Amino acid sequence: MATEQDILDGLKQVEDPDLHRDIVSLGFVQDIKIDGGNVSFRIVLTTPACPVKAELKAQAEEIVSGLPGVSNVDVDMDAEVRVNQPMGSAKPVEGVRNIIAVASNKGGVGKTTVSVNLAVALAKQGARVGLLDADVTGPNVPIMMGFEAGFMAEGDRGLTTEEKYGVRLVSLGFVLPRLSPVAWRGPMVGTAVRQLIHDIKWGELDYLLIDLPPGTSDASMSMAQEAPISGVVIVSTPADVAWEDAGKAVAMFDKLNIPVFGVIENMSYFVCPNCDEHHDIFGHGGGRKAAEELGLEFLGEIPLDQATREGADNGVPITQSDPESSQAQAFLRVAEQVAARCSTLQFATAGVE
């Protein structure tokens, strides 16, 4: 009969493709139980959004099934997101394990659409997710998540989190009546950002996504200094000039010693609903070129799609309204890559326990 050590020795053949180590030495294999020919165990990954979860489970089942005396294998795939160890003087956010900023150097690239759909996609994978709208002068998250502007303006409870589609979120748009301008100077913006990140009771979160305003403004600088950001995702467009815009954003985060996880190319292409042909309306490859030029990971392409735009306008993200669609699956693949980069960086900086 196979012993526990036999099982562990066999599972050393299964390697995490991102961490480049076997799942036994990484401590992923837990709770091995042997009852005659029945074997069960858990594989505890670093994120529920692991892009190779199914492959790892299949490999483990095949290997253990081939051991002497084993007639049945039950593998429970689980996840425990590790706490990011902040660098520098940024104050940790109570209950939040990882903070991921979504940034761009200019507006109009669909950054908020990306932020909203990445948050919903991660939540659908089983992660505890929050979304902070840090664009204090132009908050759009409430509209895209189906909230009426200024619905918290009345009453005395103040600004608190709301939950929608499995995501806990906060935006100044909750307390600002529709069409109300925010004419604040830099110090006021910095104070607002500090309060949004540290005074809000977020609860226990695996990932807090921060939708930054475009450019290298006061809000982005303040957030980068106030929050222990695990990494940044740069949203670009397919245009040839996209790499220059992305480069400016990357340069700012480099100066602040904040890791950049990679580049997403949004509005990458359009698929004609009548002929299924791909059309590069805004060009193609600018995001990938930006990643290559800057030495960053290319995290994926998001197509230009009417249903995605309608979902943003109607307050129901495409990842919620039609999660099996090709557009939603594109967001899911990017979300998995972002979660993987987060885990990889944690192991690289903190080591493996």
N, C-alpha and C positions, 0 to 999 in steps of 0.2 A: 504494500500500500504506500501511496505517496505521503511524505511527511510535510510539515510546514516548511522545513528548510528546502525540500525538493521544490515546493511551489515557489518560494522566494528565488531560488536559483534559476528556475525556468523563466520567471517574470523579469529577470535581469536582461533578457533579450529584448524587452519592450522599451523603446527609447522615446522620450519626449522630443519632438523635432525642433522645438524652439529653444529648449534648455540644453539639448544635446547631452543628456544624461539619462540613465535608465530609471524607470519609475520606482525601483526598489531603493536605490541609493538616494533618490529624491524624497523618500518617505511617503510616497503616494499610496503604497499598498498597506492596508490596515484591516484589522478584525478578521483574520483568517480563521475559518471554522471547517473542520473535517468530521464528517459523520458517515462512516463507511465509505461508499463511493461518491458521496455528495460533498462537494467543496464549494464554499462561499467566501467571498471577501469583498472589501470595498476598495475602490481606487479614488482617492481624494485629490482632485486637481486643484490648481490655484485660481481657477475661475469657472463659473458655470457656463461661460460663453466660449469654452475651448473649441477651436475649429476642428480639432482632430479627435474629439471625444469618442465618436463612434468607431474610428479606426483603432484607437487604443484598446477599447473594450473588446473588439473582435480579435485582435492579436492575443490579448490576455486569455480569452476563452479558448482559442485554438491551442495555445501552448499548454495550458493546464489540462485541457481535455485529453491531451496526448500522453499525460503522465500515467504510470502503472496504477491500475486499480480505480482510476477516476471514471465515473460513469455520468456524472452530471456536474455542471459548473454554473454557479449563479454569481454574476459580477454586478455589484451595485455601484454605479458611477455617481460620485458626490463631488462637492467643491467647497473649499474654504479659502476665501479671498484674504490674502495677507495684508497687514497694515504697512503702508508705505512709510519708510523711515525718512522724515523730512530733513533736508539739507539746509544749512544756513540758519537764520534767526526767525523764520516764519513760524507762527504759532499754530500748532495742530488744531484741527476742527473736531470737537468732541463727537465721537461716534462714527466719524467718516474715515474709512480705510484708505481710499485713494481719491485724489482730485485730478480730473482730466479737463484741461482747457481746450476749447475749440476756437480757433483764431483765423483771421485773414488780414491782409494789409489794406483791403479796400472793401467797400460795400457792394452789394449786388451779386455776390457769388453764391448765395444760398446757404450761408453759414448757419443761420438759425434753423432752417429746414433740416440741415444735416444734424445739428445738435439735438433737435426734437426726435428725429427718427432713430438716431443712435441710442438715445436714452430709452425709448420704447423697445427697441430691439434687444438691448441688454436686459431690460426687465422681463421680456418674454423668454429669455434664456434662464431665468431664475435668479438673476442678480437683484440685490436691493439697490435701487438707483434713485438719485436725486438730480434735479436740474435747476441751476441758478442762472437767471437772466441778469447778466452783469452789464447789459447795454442800458445804462440808467437814463440816457436821453432819448432812446428810441426802442423801448421794450416791445418785442413782437411775440415773445413766447406765449403770453396769455391767449392771443388770437389763435395761434397755431395749435394750442392745446385745448381750445374750446371754452375759454373763460371770457366773460364780459369785462371790458376795461373798467377799472375803478369799482369793482363789486365789493371791495373791502373799504371803500372811502368813508362809508357811513359806519357809525358805531365806534366803540372805544377799545376793541380788542387788539388793534394794531396789526402790523404785517406778520402773517404766519404762513406756514407751509400749507399747500393743498395737494391732494393726491388725485391723479388722473392716469388711467391706462397703466397702472402699476408704478408710476413715477411720482416721487414727491418733489414739488417744485415751488419756487418763490420768484416773484418779479415785482419791481416797483409799479409795473402796470396794474397790479392788483389794487393799488390805492390811488392811482392817478386817473381822474375822470378822462373819458375819451377826448382826444384832441388837445389835452392840456400839455403845454410845452414845459420842458425842464431846462431852464436857463441858469445852469449852475457853473461856477468857476471851479478850477482844479481842486482846491482844498475841500469843497463841498462834495465833489465827486468821490474823492478819496475817502472821506468820512462815510459816505453812503455805502461804498464797496466794503469797507471794514465792518460795518454793521450787518450787511447782508451775509457775509461769510461767517462772522463770529457770534452775532447776537441772535441769529435764528436757531431754533432748536430743530436740528435736522434728524435726530434719532440715529439709529444704526443703519449705515449705508456702506455697501461695498464700493460703489462708485458715485462720486458727485461730479457731474458734468457742468462746466461753466461756459455759457455762451458769451464770449467776450465781444465788445463792440469792435467794429473794423478799425484797422490802423494801430498805431503805437501811441494811443492816447493816454490821458490820465487814468481812466478806468482800468485799462489793460495793465499799465505799470503798477497801479496800486494793488490790483488783484494778485499780480505776480509776486509782489513784496509781502502781502498780507497772508497769502494762502500757501501751504506746503504742497505745491503742485507736483504731482507725480510725472506728468508729461503733457505735451501739447500736440494737438492735431491741427495741421494747417489745411484749410479748405482753399482750393485753387479752381481755376477754370481751364478749359482746353486751349485757350488762346496762346499764341506763341510768346506773348509778353508776360504770361502768368508766372513764369519762373522768376522774373525780376520782382514782381509784387510779393511772391512767396518768400523770396530771399530777404527782403526787408524785415518781414515778420520774424523769420528765423534768426536774423542777426540780433534782434532785440532780446529774444529769449536766450540766445547764447551768452549775451552780456550779463544776463541775470542768472546764469548757470542753471537754467531749467531745460531738461531734456526735451527734444522734439521727437515724437514717436514716428511722424511721417506725414505724407501729403495725400490728400484725397482730391481726385479730380471730379468736381460736380458739374452737372449739365454736360457730361462727356460726349453724348451722342443722342440722336433721336431715332427711334424705331417707328417707321411708318405703320400705322395700324391696318392699312389696306394692303400693303405689299410686303411688309416685314423687312424692308430694306433699311440699312443703317444710313443716317444722314449726319454729317459732322457740321451742324449749323454754326457752332462757334469755333470751328477748327477741331483739332484732335491732338492729344498728346502733350499739351502744355503742362499738365500736372505731373505726368511721368518724367518729362524733361526736367521740370523743376526739382523733382526728387533726385534724379541722377546728377544734375549739376551741383546740388547742395549736399550730396552724399547721404541722402535720407532714404528711408523705406517708402516705397509707393504702396499705399494702403488699399487702393482700389478705385474703380470708376463708378459714378452714379449717373444713370441716364437722365436726359431731359424728358419729362413725361407730364402729360396733362393731369393724370390722376393724382400725382404727387403734389402738383400745384393746387388742385382743387381741395385736396386733403388739408393743405396748409390754410387755405382760405376758410374752410368749413370747420376747422378745429378738430379734425380727426386724421392724424398722420397716416400715411399709406401703410406703415408697419402695423398699425392697429386695424385699419379698415379692410385691408386685403393682404394679410401677412404672407400668403403663398404666391403673390404676384412676383414677377421678375424684378420689379422696382424695389419691393420690400426686401426681397432676397439679396439684392445688391447692398442695401443698407446693413442687412444682417451679416454679410461677409465682412464688411468693413468693421462693424462692431466687434466681431470675433478677432480680427487682426489687432484692433486697438487694445482689447483685453489681453491678448497674447503679448503685445509689446509691454504692457504694464507689468505683467508677471515676469517677463524676461529681465526687465530693468531691475526689479526688486531682487532677483537672484544675483544679478551682476554686481549690485552695490552692497547688498547685505550678506551675500553668501548663502549657502544651503545649511540649514540646521541639521 
